[in-house]
Amino acid sequence: MSYATKKNSCRGAAVRPSGFTLIELLLVLVILSVLAAVVVPKFSSKSEQARQAAAKTDIANMETALDTFEVDAGRYPTQEEALHALVDQPSGVKEWHGPYIKRGVPKDPWGNDYIYRFPGQVNRSGYDLLSCGPDGKEGTDDDITNWTQQQ
């Protein structure tokens, strides 16, 4: 160590260690928490909207497939055949030109099966097709259906 360095270090000048104090770290943590509290709900509502849009798209695609099945077979799939008739030819259906859905019968965005009823309870002259939505319970406000709520 040189004389100048010894002279400066001996003056009693406080040398502050490098790094952050606990207060500075806590302040950064608080700021990040506030930002997360503001941003995360916006993203989660967008992802829920995307799931609902995906379910509506799936239902519309299955409606098209069901209508095509009806044109070919002369009828809609029975309750027992359900949506699997769009992928695998049911016995007794000669004019089946499927599969009408290429990747198999999808599950809704929440991992549940779509519900198909023929004849429909709401669409009495056709079929009911629905997703139970995020709560997985049929008959609640979050259901996504192939009918309008006014019926």
KENUPA-939046 format. One record per residue: residue number from 1; x, y negated, z negated of N, C-alpha, C in turn; residue in three letters. Coordinates in nm, 2 decimals. Each point is the difference from the previous one (the first is absolute). Layout:
KENUPA-939046
@i->NUM | nu->X | nv->Y | nw->Z | cau->X | cav->Y | caw->Z | cu->X | cv->Y | cw->Z | aa->ALA
...
***
This chain:
KENUPA-939046
@i->1 | nu->0.08 | nv->0.12 | nw->0.00 | cau->-0.08 | cav->-0.12 | caw->0.00 | cu->0.09 | cv->-0.12 | cw->0.00 | aa->MET
@i->2 | nu->-0.03 | nv->-0.10 | nw->0.08 | cau->0.08 | cav->-0.12 | caw->0.01 | cu->-0.03 | cv->-0.10 | cw->-0.12 | aa->SER
@i->3 | nu->0.08 | nv->-0.09 | nw->-0.01 | cau->-0.01 | cav->-0.10 | caw->-0.11 | cu->-0.13 | cv->-0.08 | cw->0.02 | aa->TYR
@i->4 | nu->-0.04 | nv->-0.03 | nw->0.12 | cau->-0.12 | cav->-0.08 | caw->0.03 | cu->-0.13 | cv->0.08 | cw->-0.04 | aa->ALA
@i->5 | nu->0.01 | nv->0.13 | nw->0.03 | cau->-0.12 | cav->0.08 | caw->-0.03 | cu->-0.01 | cv->0.02 | cw->-0.15 | aa->THR
@i->6 | nu->0.11 | nv->0.01 | nw->-0.07 | cau->0.00 | cav->0.01 | caw->-0.15 | cu->-0.05 | cv->-0.13 | cw->-0.06 | aa->LYS
@i->7 | nu->0.04 | nv->-0.11 | nw->0.06 | cau->-0.04 | cav->-0.13 | caw->-0.05 | cu->-0.15 | cv->-0.01 | cw->0.01 | aa->LYS
@i->8 | nu->-0.06 | nv->0.03 | nw->0.12 | cau->-0.14 | cav->-0.01 | caw->0.02 | cu->-0.08 | cv->0.10 | cw->-0.09 | aa->ASN
@i->9 | nu->0.05 | nv->0.12 | nw->-0.02 | cau->-0.08 | cav->0.09 | caw->-0.08 | cu->0.01 | cv->-0.03 | cw->-0.15 | aa->SER
@i->10 | nu->0.10 | nv->-0.07 | nw->-0.04 | cau->0.02 | cav->-0.03 | caw->-0.14 | cu->-0.07 | cv->-0.13 | cw->-0.04 | aa->CYS
@i->11 | nu->-0.06 | nv->-0.07 | nw->0.09 | cau->-0.07 | cav->-0.13 | caw->-0.03 | cu->-0.13 | cv->0.03 | cw->-0.08 | aa->ARG
@i->12 | nu->-0.04 | nv->0.12 | nw->0.00 | cau->-0.12 | cav->0.03 | caw->-0.07 | cu->-0.13 | cv->-0.02 | cw->0.09 | aa->GLY
@i->13 | nu->0.03 | nv->-0.01 | nw->0.13 | cau->-0.12 | cav->-0.01 | caw->0.09 | cu->-0.07 | cv->0.14 | cw->0.00 | aa->ALA
@i->14 | nu->-0.13 | nv->-0.01 | nw->-0.02 | cau->-0.08 | cav->0.12 | caw->0.00 | cu->-0.01 | cv->0.06 | cw->0.14 | aa->ALA
@i->15 | nu->0.04 | nv->0.13 | nw->0.01 | cau->-0.01 | cav->0.06 | caw->0.13 | cu->-0.13 | cv->0.09 | cw->0.00 | aa->VAL
@i->16 | nu->-0.09 | nv->-0.04 | nw->0.09 | cau->-0.13 | cav->0.07 | caw->0.00 | cu->0.01 | cv->0.13 | cw->0.08 | aa->ARG
@i->17 | nu->-0.04 | nv->0.12 | nw->-0.06 | cau->0.01 | cav->0.12 | caw->0.08 | cu->-0.10 | cv->0.00 | cw->0.12 | aa->PRO
@i->18 | nu->0.04 | nv->0.06 | nw->0.11 | cau->-0.09 | cav->0.00 | caw->0.11 | cu->-0.11 | cv->0.10 | cw->-0.02 | aa->SER
@i->19 | nu->-0.12 | nv->-0.02 | nw->0.06 | cau->-0.12 | cav->0.08 | caw->-0.02 | cu->-0.12 | cv->-0.08 | cw->-0.03 | aa->GLY
@i->20 | nu->-0.11 | nv->0.06 | nw->-0.03 | cau->-0.12 | cav->-0.06 | caw->-0.03 | cu->-0.04 | cv->0.01 | cw->-0.14 | aa->PHE
@i->21 | nu->-0.06 | nv->-0.10 | nw->-0.06 | cau->-0.04 | cav->0.02 | caw->-0.14 | cu->-0.14 | cv->0.07 | cw->0.00 | aa->THR
@i->22 | nu->-0.04 | nv->0.04 | nw->-0.12 | cau->-0.12 | cav->0.07 | caw->-0.01 | cu->-0.12 | cv->-0.09 | cw->0.04 | aa->LEU
@i->23 | nu->0.01 | nv->-0.12 | nw->-0.04 | cau->-0.11 | cav->-0.10 | caw->0.04 | cu->-0.01 | cv->-0.01 | cw->0.15 | aa->ILE
@i->24 | nu->0.11 | nv->-0.01 | nw->0.07 | cau->-0.01 | cav->-0.01 | caw->0.15 | cu->-0.06 | cv->0.13 | cw->0.06 | aa->GLU
@i->25 | nu->0.04 | nv->0.11 | nw->-0.05 | cau->-0.05 | cav->0.13 | caw->0.05 | cu->-0.16 | cv->0.01 | cw->-0.03 | aa->LEU
@i->26 | nu->-0.04 | nv->-0.04 | nw->-0.12 | cau->-0.14 | cav->0.00 | caw->-0.03 | cu->-0.08 | cv->-0.10 | cw->0.09 | aa->LEU
@i->27 | nu->0.06 | nv->-0.11 | nw->0.02 | cau->-0.07 | cav->-0.10 | caw->0.09 | cu->-0.02 | cv->0.05 | cw->0.14 | aa->LEU
@i->28 | nu->0.10 | nv->0.07 | nw->0.06 | cau->-0.01 | cav->0.06 | caw->0.13 | cu->-0.10 | cv->0.11 | cw->0.00 | aa->VAL
@i->29 | nu->-0.01 | nv->0.08 | nw->-0.11 | cau->-0.10 | cav->0.11 | caw->-0.01 | cu->-0.14 | cv->-0.06 | cw->0.00 | aa->LEU
@i->30 | nu->-0.02 | nv->-0.11 | nw->-0.08 | cau->-0.13 | cav->-0.06 | caw->0.00 | cu->-0.04 | cv->-0.06 | cw->0.13 | aa->VAL
@i->31 | nu->0.09 | nv->-0.06 | nw->0.07 | cau->-0.03 | cav->-0.05 | caw->0.14 | cu->-0.04 | cv->0.11 | cw->0.09 | aa->ILE
@i->32 | nu->0.08 | nv->0.11 | nw->0.00 | cau->-0.03 | cav->0.12 | caw->0.09 | cu->-0.14 | cv->0.06 | cw->-0.04 | aa->LEU
@i->33 | nu->-0.03 | nv->0.00 | nw->-0.13 | cau->-0.13 | cav->0.06 | caw->-0.04 | cu->-0.12 | cv->-0.09 | cw->0.05 | aa->SER
@i->34 | nu->0.02 | nv->-0.13 | nw->-0.01 | cau->-0.11 | cav->-0.09 | caw->0.04 | cu->-0.02 | cv->0.02 | cw->0.15 | aa->VAL
@i->35 | nu->0.11 | nv->0.00 | nw->0.08 | cau->-0.01 | cav->0.02 | caw->0.14 | cu->-0.06 | cv->0.14 | cw->0.04 | aa->LEU
@i->36 | nu->0.03 | nv->0.10 | nw->-0.07 | cau->-0.06 | cav->0.13 | caw->0.02 | cu->-0.15 | cv->0.00 | cw->-0.03 | aa->ALA
@i->37 | nu->-0.04 | nv->-0.07 | nw->-0.11 | cau->-0.14 | cav->-0.01 | caw->-0.04 | cu->-0.08 | cv->-0.07 | cw->0.11 | aa->ALA
@i->38 | nu->0.06 | nv->-0.09 | nw->0.07 | cau->-0.07 | cav->-0.08 | caw->0.11 | cu->0.00 | cv->0.08 | cw->0.13 | aa->VAL
@i->39 | nu->0.11 | nv->0.07 | nw->0.03 | cau->0.02 | cav->0.06 | caw->0.13 | cu->-0.07 | cv->0.14 | cw->0.01 | aa->VAL
@i->40 | nu->0.02 | nv->0.08 | nw->-0.10 | cau->-0.04 | cav->0.14 | caw->0.00 | cu->-0.15 | cv->0.01 | cw->0.03 | aa->VAL
@i->41 | nu->-0.09 | nv->-0.07 | nw->-0.07 | cau->-0.14 | cav->0.01 | caw->0.03 | cu->-0.04 | cv->-0.03 | cw->0.15 | aa->PRO
@i->42 | nu->0.07 | nv->-0.09 | nw->0.06 | cau->-0.03 | cav->-0.04 | caw->0.13 | cu->0.03 | cv->0.12 | cw->0.10 | aa->LYS
@i->43 | nu->0.12 | nv->0.07 | nw->-0.03 | cau->0.03 | cav->0.11 | caw->0.08 | cu->-0.09 | cv->0.12 | cw->-0.02 | aa->PHE
@i->44 | nu->-0.04 | nv->0.02 | nw->-0.13 | cau->-0.08 | cav->0.12 | caw->-0.03 | cu->-0.14 | cv->-0.02 | cw->0.06 | aa->SER
@i->45 | nu->-0.05 | nv->-0.12 | nw->0.01 | cau->-0.13 | cav->-0.02 | caw->0.06 | cu->0.01 | cv->0.02 | cw->0.15 | aa->SER
@i->46 | nu->0.11 | nv->-0.04 | nw->0.06 | cau->0.02 | cav->0.02 | caw->0.14 | cu->0.01 | cv->0.15 | cw->0.03 | aa->LYS
@i->47 | nu->0.07 | nv->0.08 | nw->-0.08 | cau->0.01 | cav->0.14 | caw->0.02 | cu->-0.14 | cv->0.07 | cw->-0.01 | aa->SER
@i->48 | nu->-0.08 | nv->-0.05 | nw->-0.09 | cau->-0.14 | cav->0.06 | caw->-0.02 | cu->-0.08 | cv->-0.04 | cw->0.12 | aa->GLU
@i->49 | nu->0.01 | nv->-0.12 | nw->0.05 | cau->-0.07 | cav->-0.04 | caw->0.13 | cu->0.05 | cv->0.09 | cw->0.11 | aa->GLN
@i->50 | nu->0.12 | nv->0.03 | nw->0.01 | cau->0.06 | cav->0.09 | caw->0.11 | cu->-0.06 | cv->0.14 | cw->-0.01 | aa->ALA
@i->51 | nu->-0.01 | nv->0.05 | nw->-0.13 | cau->-0.06 | cav->0.13 | caw->-0.01 | cu->-0.15 | cv->0.00 | cw->0.04 | aa->ARG
@i->52 | nu->-0.07 | nv->-0.10 | nw->-0.03 | cau->-0.14 | cav->-0.01 | caw->0.04 | cu->-0.02 | cv->-0.01 | cw->0.15 | aa->GLN
@i->53 | nu->0.09 | nv->-0.08 | nw->0.06 | cau->0.00 | cav->-0.01 | caw->0.15 | cu->0.04 | cv->0.14 | cw->0.06 | aa->ALA
@i->54 | nu->0.09 | nv->0.07 | nw->-0.06 | cau->0.04 | cav->0.13 | caw->0.05 | cu->-0.12 | cv->0.10 | cw->-0.01 | aa->ALA
@i->55 | nu->-0.07 | nv->0.00 | nw->-0.11 | cau->-0.12 | cav->0.08 | caw->-0.01 | cu->-0.11 | cv->-0.03 | cw->0.10 | aa->ALA
@i->56 | nu->-0.02 | nv->-0.13 | nw->0.02 | cau->-0.10 | cav->-0.04 | caw->0.11 | cu->0.04 | cv->0.05 | cw->0.13 | aa->LYS
@i->57 | nu->0.13 | nv->-0.01 | nw->0.03 | cau->0.05 | cav->0.04 | caw->0.13 | cu->-0.01 | cv->0.16 | cw->0.02 | aa->THR
@i->58 | nu->0.03 | nv->0.07 | nw->-0.11 | cau->-0.02 | cav->0.15 | caw->0.00 | cu->-0.14 | cv->0.03 | cw->0.03 | aa->ASP
@i->59 | nu->-0.09 | nv->-0.07 | nw->-0.07 | cau->-0.15 | cav->0.03 | caw->0.02 | cu->-0.04 | cv->-0.03 | cw->0.14 | aa->ILE
@i->60 | nu->0.04 | nv->-0.11 | nw->0.06 | cau->-0.03 | cav->-0.03 | caw->0.13 | cu->0.06 | cv->0.10 | cw->0.10 | aa->ALA
@i->61 | nu->0.12 | nv->0.05 | nw->-0.02 | cau->0.06 | cav->0.10 | caw->0.08 | cu->-0.08 | cv->0.13 | cw->-0.01 | aa->ASN
@i->62 | nu->-0.04 | nv->0.04 | nw->-0.12 | cau->-0.07 | cav->0.12 | caw->-0.01 | cu->-0.14 | cv->-0.01 | cw->0.06 | aa->MET
@i->63 | nu->-0.06 | nv->-0.12 | nw->-0.01 | cau->-0.13 | cav->-0.02 | caw->0.07 | cu->0.01 | cv->0.03 | cw->0.14 | aa->GLU
@i->64 | nu->0.11 | nv->-0.06 | nw->0.07 | cau->0.02 | cav->0.03 | caw->0.14 | cu->0.02 | cv->0.14 | cw->0.03 | aa->THR
@i->65 | nu->0.08 | nv->0.07 | nw->-0.09 | cau->0.02 | cav->0.15 | caw->0.02 | cu->-0.13 | cv->0.07 | cw->-0.02 | aa->ALA
@i->66 | nu->-0.08 | nv->-0.03 | nw->-0.10 | cau->-0.13 | cav->0.07 | caw->-0.02 | cu->-0.10 | cv->-0.03 | cw->0.12 | aa->LEU
@i->67 | nu->0.00 | nv->-0.12 | nw->0.05 | cau->-0.09 | cav->-0.03 | caw->0.12 | cu->0.05 | cv->0.08 | cw->0.12 | aa->ASP
@i->68 | nu->0.13 | nv->0.01 | nw->0.02 | cau->0.05 | cav->0.08 | caw->0.11 | cu->-0.03 | cv->0.15 | cw->-0.02 | aa->THR
@i->69 | nu->0.01 | nv->0.05 | nw->-0.12 | cau->-0.04 | cav->0.14 | caw->-0.03 | cu->-0.15 | cv->0.02 | cw->0.03 | aa->PHE
@i->70 | nu->-0.08 | nv->-0.10 | nw->-0.03 | cau->-0.14 | cav->0.01 | caw->0.02 | cu->-0.03 | cv->0.00 | cw->0.15 | aa->GLU
@i->71 | nu->0.07 | nv->-0.08 | nw->0.08 | cau->-0.02 | cav->0.00 | caw->0.15 | cu->0.04 | cv->0.14 | cw->0.05 | aa->VAL
@i->72 | nu->0.11 | nv->0.05 | nw->-0.04 | cau->0.05 | cav->0.13 | caw->0.05 | cu->-0.09 | cv->0.12 | cw->-0.05 | aa->ASP
@i->73 | nu->-0.03 | nv->0.01 | nw->-0.13 | cau->-0.07 | cav->0.11 | caw->-0.05 | cu->-0.15 | cv->-0.01 | cw->-0.01 | aa->ALA
@i->74 | nu->-0.05 | nv->-0.12 | nw->0.02 | cau->-0.14 | cav->-0.03 | caw->0.00 | cu->-0.06 | cv->-0.01 | cw->-0.14 | aa->GLY
@i->75 | nu->0.09 | nv->-0.01 | nw->-0.10 | cau->-0.04 | cav->-0.02 | caw->-0.14 | cu->0.12 | cv->-0.05 | cw->-0.08 | aa->ARG
@i->76 | nu->-0.03 | nv->-0.05 | nw->-0.12 | cau->0.11 | cav->-0.04 | caw->-0.09 | cu->0.04 | cv->0.13 | cw->-0.08 | aa->TYR
@i->77 | nu->0.12 | nv->0.00 | nw->-0.05 | cau->0.04 | cav->0.11 | caw->-0.09 | cu->-0.10 | cv->0.02 | cw->-0.12 | aa->PRO
@i->78 | nu->-0.02 | nv->0.12 | nw->-0.03 | cau->-0.09 | cav->0.03 | caw->-0.12 | cu->0.07 | cv->-0.04 | cw->-0.13 | aa->THR
@i->79 | nu->-0.08 | nv->0.00 | nw->-0.10 | cau->0.06 | cav->-0.03 | caw->-0.14 | cu->0.11 | cv->0.10 | cw->-0.03 | aa->GLN
@i->80 | nu->-0.02 | nv->0.12 | nw->0.04 | cau->0.10 | cav->0.11 | caw->-0.03 | cu->0.12 | cv->-0.02 | cw->0.08 | aa->GLU
@i->81 | nu->-0.01 | nv->-0.04 | nw->0.13 | cau->0.11 | cav->-0.01 | caw->0.09 | cu->0.08 | cv->-0.13 | cw->-0.04 | aa->GLU
@i->82 | nu->-0.07 | nv->-0.10 | nw->-0.04 | cau->0.05 | cav->-0.13 | caw->-0.05 | cu->0.10 | cv->-0.06 | cw->0.10 | aa->ALA
@i->83 | nu->0.09 | nv->-0.07 | nw->-0.04 | cau->0.10 | cav->-0.07 | caw->0.09 | cu->0.10 | cv->0.09 | cw->0.06 | aa->LEU
@i->84 | nu->0.01 | nv->0.12 | nw->-0.06 | cau->0.10 | cav->0.10 | caw->0.06 | cu->-0.04 | cv->0.04 | cw->0.14 | aa->HIS
@i->85 | nu->-0.13 | nv->-0.02 | nw->0.03 | cau->-0.05 | cav->0.04 | caw->0.14 | cu->0.07 | cv->-0.09 | cw->0.10 | aa->ALA
@i->86 | nu->0.05 | nv->-0.11 | nw->-0.04 | cau->0.07 | cav->-0.10 | caw->0.09 | cu->0.14 | cv->0.05 | cw->0.03 | aa->LEU
@i->87 | nu->0.05 | nv->0.10 | nw->-0.08 | cau->0.14 | cav->0.04 | caw->0.02 | cu->0.00 | cv->0.15 | cw->0.05 | aa->VAL
@i->88 | nu->-0.08 | nv->0.08 | nw->-0.06 | cau->-0.01 | cav->0.14 | caw->0.04 | cu->-0.14 | cv->0.03 | cw->0.05 | aa->ASP
@i->89 | nu->0.00 | nv->0.08 | nw->0.11 | cau->-0.13 | cav->0.03 | caw->0.07 | cu->-0.08 | cv->0.09 | cw->-0.09 | aa->GLN
@i->90 | nu->-0.13 | nv->-0.05 | nw->-0.03 | cau->-0.09 | cav->0.08 | caw->-0.08 | cu->-0.05 | cv->0.12 | cw->0.09 | aa->PRO
@i->91 | nu->-0.03 | nv->0.11 | nw->-0.07 | cau->-0.06 | cav->0.11 | caw->0.07 | cu->-0.13 | cv->-0.04 | cw->0.06 | aa->SER
@i->92 | nu->-0.03 | nv->0.05 | nw->0.12 | cau->-0.13 | cav->-0.03 | caw->0.06 | cu->-0.01 | cv->-0.13 | cw->0.08 | aa->GLY
@i->93 | nu->0.11 | nv->-0.08 | nw->0.00 | cau->0.00 | cav->-0.12 | caw->0.08 | cu->0.08 | cv->0.03 | cw->0.12 | aa->VAL
@i->94 | nu->-0.07 | nv->0.01 | nw->0.11 | cau->0.07 | cav->0.03 | caw->0.13 | cu->0.07 | cv->-0.12 | cw->0.07 | aa->LYS
@i->95 | nu->-0.07 | nv->-0.11 | nw->-0.01 | cau->0.05 | cav->-0.12 | caw->0.07 | cu->0.08 | cv->-0.09 | cw->-0.09 | aa->GLU
@i->96 | nu->0.10 | nv->0.06 | nw->-0.07 | cau->0.09 | cav->-0.07 | caw->-0.09 | cu->0.13 | cv->-0.04 | cw->0.08 | aa->TRP
@i->97 | nu->0.03 | nv->-0.13 | nw->0.01 | cau->0.11 | cav->-0.04 | caw->0.07 | cu->0.10 | cv->-0.07 | cw->-0.09 | aa->HIS
@i->98 | nu->0.02 | nv->0.04 | nw->-0.12 | cau->0.08 | cav->-0.06 | caw->-0.10 | cu->0.14 | cv->0.05 | cw->0.01 | aa->GLY
@i->99 | nu->0.08 | nv->-0.03 | nw->-0.09 | cau->-0.03 | cav->-0.07 | caw->-0.13 | cu->-0.03 | cv->-0.15 | cw->0.03 | aa->PRO
@i->100 | nu->-0.10 | nv->-0.05 | nw->-0.07 | cau->-0.05 | cav->-0.14 | caw->0.01 | cu->0.08 | cv->-0.09 | cw->-0.08 | aa->TYR
@i->101 | nu->0.07 | nv->0.05 | nw->-0.10 | cau->0.10 | cav->-0.07 | caw->-0.09 | cu->0.13 | cv->0.07 | cw->0.02 | aa->ILE
@i->102 | nu->0.10 | nv->-0.07 | nw->0.04 | cau->0.13 | cav->0.06 | caw->0.03 | cu->0.08 | cv->0.05 | cw->-0.12 | aa->LYS
@i->103 | nu->0.00 | nv->-0.08 | nw->-0.11 | cau->0.08 | cav->0.03 | caw->-0.11 | cu->-0.07 | cv->0.07 | cw->-0.12 | aa->ARG
@i->104 | nu->-0.11 | nv->0.06 | nw->0.03 | cau->-0.08 | cav->0.06 | caw->-0.11 | cu->-0.09 | cv->-0.10 | cw->-0.07 | aa->GLY
@i->105 | nu->-0.09 | nv->0.06 | nw->-0.08 | cau->-0.09 | cav->-0.09 | caw->-0.07 | cu->0.08 | cv->-0.08 | cw->-0.11 | aa->VAL
@i->106 | nu->-0.01 | nv->-0.13 | nw->0.01 | cau->0.08 | cav->-0.08 | caw->-0.10 | cu->-0.06 | cv->0.00 | cw->-0.14 | aa->PRO
@i->107 | nu->0.08 | nv->-0.03 | nw->-0.09 | cau->-0.06 | cav->-0.04 | caw->-0.14 | cu->-0.01 | cv->-0.15 | cw->0.00 | aa->LYS
@i->108 | nu->-0.08 | nv->-0.05 | nw->-0.09 | cau->-0.01 | cav->-0.15 | caw->-0.01 | cu->0.13 | cv->-0.05 | cw->-0.06 | aa->ASP
@i->109 | nu->0.02 | nv->-0.13 | nw->0.01 | cau->0.13 | cav->-0.06 | caw->-0.05 | cu->0.02 | cv->0.02 | cw->-0.15 | aa->PRO
@i->110 | nu->-0.10 | nv->0.05 | nw->-0.07 | cau->0.02 | cav->0.02 | caw->-0.15 | cu->0.02 | cv->0.15 | cw->-0.02 | aa->TRP
@i->111 | nu->0.02 | nv->0.08 | nw->0.11 | cau->0.03 | cav->0.15 | caw->-0.02 | cu->-0.12 | cv->0.09 | cw->-0.01 | aa->GLY
@i->112 | nu->-0.12 | nv->-0.06 | nw->0.02 | cau->-0.13 | cav->0.08 | caw->-0.02 | cu->-0.05 | cv->0.04 | cw->0.14 | aa->ASN
@i->113 | nu->-0.08 | nv->0.11 | nw->0.01 | cau->-0.06 | cav->0.04 | caw->0.12 | cu->-0.12 | cv->-0.10 | cw->0.04 | aa->ASP
@i->114 | nu->-0.01 | nv->-0.03 | nw->0.13 | cau->-0.12 | cav->-0.07 | caw->0.04 | cu->-0.12 | cv->0.09 | cw->-0.01 | aa->TYR
@i->115 | nu->-0.12 | nv->-0.06 | nw->-0.04 | cau->-0.12 | cav->0.07 | caw->-0.01 | cu->-0.08 | cv->-0.01 | cw->0.12 | aa->ILE
@i->116 | nu->-0.04 | nv->0.12 | nw->0.06 | cau->-0.09 | cav->0.01 | caw->0.12 | cu->-0.12 | cv->0.07 | cw->-0.04 | aa->TYR
@i->117 | nu->-0.12 | nv->-0.06 | nw->0.04 | cau->-0.13 | cav->0.07 | caw->-0.02 | cu->-0.08 | cv->-0.01 | cw->0.13 | aa->ARG
@i->118 | nu->-0.05 | nv->0.12 | nw->0.03 | cau->-0.09 | cav->0.01 | caw->0.12 | cu->-0.11 | cv->0.10 | cw->-0.04 | aa->PHE
@i->119 | nu->-0.12 | nv->-0.04 | nw->0.01 | cau->-0.05 | cav->-0.14 | caw->0.03 | cu->0.04 | cv->-0.10 | cw->-0.11 | aa->PRO
@i->120 | nu->0.00 | nv->-0.12 | nw->0.03 | cau->0.04 | cav->-0.10 | caw->-0.09 | cu->-0.11 | cv->-0.04 | cw->-0.10 | aa->GLY
@i->121 | nu->0.04 | nv->-0.03 | nw->-0.12 | cau->-0.10 | cav->-0.05 | caw->-0.10 | cu->-0.03 | cv->-0.15 | cw->0.03 | aa->GLN
@i->122 | nu->0.09 | nv->-0.07 | nw->0.05 | cau->-0.03 | cav->-0.14 | caw->0.03 | cu->-0.03 | cv->-0.02 | cw->0.15 | aa->VAL
@i->123 | nu->0.09 | nv->0.06 | nw->0.09 | cau->-0.03 | cav->0.00 | caw->0.14 | cu->-0.08 | cv->0.13 | cw->0.03 | aa->ASN
@i->124 | nu->-0.12 | nv->-0.01 | nw->-0.01 | cau->-0.09 | cav->0.13 | caw->0.01 | cu->0.00 | cv->0.06 | cw->0.14 | aa->ARG
@i->125 | nu->0.02 | nv->-0.08 | nw->0.10 | cau->0.01 | cav->0.05 | caw->0.13 | cu->0.14 | cv->0.04 | cw->0.05 | aa->SER
@i->126 | nu->0.09 | nv->-0.02 | nw->-0.09 | cau->0.14 | cav->0.03 | caw->0.04 | cu->0.07 | cv->0.06 | cw->-0.12 | aa->GLY
@i->127 | nu->0.12 | nv->-0.05 | nw->-0.03 | cau->0.08 | cav->0.05 | caw->-0.11 | cu->0.05 | cv->-0.11 | cw->-0.09 | aa->TYR
@i->128 | nu->0.04 | nv->0.04 | nw->-0.12 | cau->0.06 | cav->-0.10 | caw->-0.09 | cu->0.15 | cv->0.04 | cw->-0.01 | aa->ASP
@i->129 | nu->0.08 | nv->-0.10 | nw->0.00 | cau->0.15 | cav->0.02 | caw->-0.01 | cu->0.05 | cv->-0.11 | cw->-0.09 | aa->LEU
@i->130 | nu->0.07 | nv->0.04 | nw->-0.11 | cau->0.04 | cav->-0.10 | caw->-0.09 | cu->0.13 | cv->0.04 | cw->-0.08 | aa->LEU
@i->131 | nu->0.07 | nv->-0.10 | nw->-0.05 | cau->0.11 | cav->0.01 | caw->-0.09 | cu->-0.05 | cv->-0.05 | cw->-0.14 | aa->SER
@i->132 | nu->0.03 | nv->0.06 | nw->-0.10 | cau->-0.04 | cav->-0.05 | caw->-0.14 | cu->0.08 | cv->-0.11 | cw->-0.04 | aa->CYS
@i->133 | nu->0.10 | nv->-0.05 | nw->0.07 | cau->0.07 | cav->-0.11 | caw->-0.03 | cu->0.10 | cv->0.02 | cw->-0.11 | aa->GLY
@i->134 | nu->0.06 | nv->-0.11 | nw->-0.06 | cau->0.11 | cav->0.01 | caw->-0.10 | cu->-0.04 | cv->0.08 | cw->-0.13 | aa->PRO
@i->135 | nu->-0.13 | nv->-0.01 | nw->-0.04 | cau->-0.04 | cav->0.06 | caw->-0.12 | cu->-0.03 | cv->0.15 | cw->0.01 | aa->ASP
@i->136 | nu->-0.01 | nv->0.05 | nw->0.13 | cau->-0.03 | cav->0.14 | caw->0.03 | cu->-0.14 | cv->0.04 | cw->-0.04 | aa->GLY
@i->137 | nu->-0.09 | nv->-0.09 | nw->-0.03 | cau->-0.14 | cav->0.04 | caw->-0.04 | cu->-0.09 | cv->-0.05 | cw->0.10 | aa->LYS
@i->138 | nu->-0.09 | nv->0.09 | nw->0.04 | cau->-0.10 | cav->-0.03 | caw->0.10 | cu->-0.11 | cv->-0.08 | cw->-0.06 | aa->GLU
@i->139 | nu->-0.05 | nv->-0.10 | nw->0.08 | cau->-0.11 | cav->-0.08 | caw->-0.04 | cu->0.03 | cv->-0.13 | cw->-0.07 | aa->GLY
@i->140 | nu->0.13 | nv->-0.03 | nw->0.00 | cau->0.04 | cav->-0.13 | caw->-0.06 | cu->0.03 | cv->-0.10 | cw->0.11 | aa->THR
@i->141 | nu->0.02 | nv->-0.13 | nw->-0.05 | cau->0.01 | cav->-0.11 | caw->0.09 | cu->0.13 | cv->0.01 | cw->0.09 | aa->ASP
@i->142 | nu->0.10 | nv->0.08 | nw->-0.03 | cau->0.12 | cav->0.00 | caw->0.08 | cu->0.00 | cv->0.11 | cw->0.10 | aa->ASP
@i->143 | nu->-0.12 | nv->0.07 | nw->0.02 | cau->-0.01 | cav->0.10 | caw->0.10 | cu->0.01 | cv->-0.06 | cw->0.14 | aa->ASP
@i->144 | nu->0.07 | nv->0.07 | nw->0.09 | cau->0.01 | cav->-0.04 | caw->0.14 | cu->-0.08 | cv->0.09 | cw->0.08 | aa->ILE
@i->145 | nu->-0.10 | nv->-0.04 | nw->0.08 | cau->-0.10 | cav->0.08 | caw->0.06 | cu->-0.01 | cv->-0.03 | cw->0.15 | aa->THR
@i->146 | nu->-0.07 | nv->0.09 | nw->0.07 | cau->-0.04 | cav->-0.03 | caw->0.14 | cu->-0.14 | cv->-0.06 | cw->0.01 | aa->ASN
@i->147 | nu->-0.05 | nv->-0.05 | nw->-0.10 | cau->-0.13 | cav->-0.07 | caw->0.00 | cu->0.02 | cv->-0.13 | cw->-0.07 | aa->TRP
@i->148 | nu->-0.09 | nv->-0.09 | nw->0.03 | cau->0.00 | cav->-0.13 | caw->-0.07 | cu->-0.08 | cv->0.01 | cw->-0.13 | aa->THR
@i->149 | nu->0.03 | nv->-0.08 | nw->-0.10 | cau->-0.07 | cav->0.01 | caw->-0.13 | cu->-0.15 | cv->-0.04 | cw->0.00 | aa->GLN
@i->150 | nu->-0.04 | nv->-0.06 | nw->0.11 | cau->-0.14 | cav->-0.05 | caw->0.01 | cu->-0.10 | cv->0.12 | cw->0.03 | aa->GLN
@i->151 | nu->0.06 | nv->0.11 | nw->0.04 | cau->-0.09 | cav->0.11 | caw->0.04 | cu->-0.06 | cv->0.07 | cw->-0.12 | aa->GLN
***
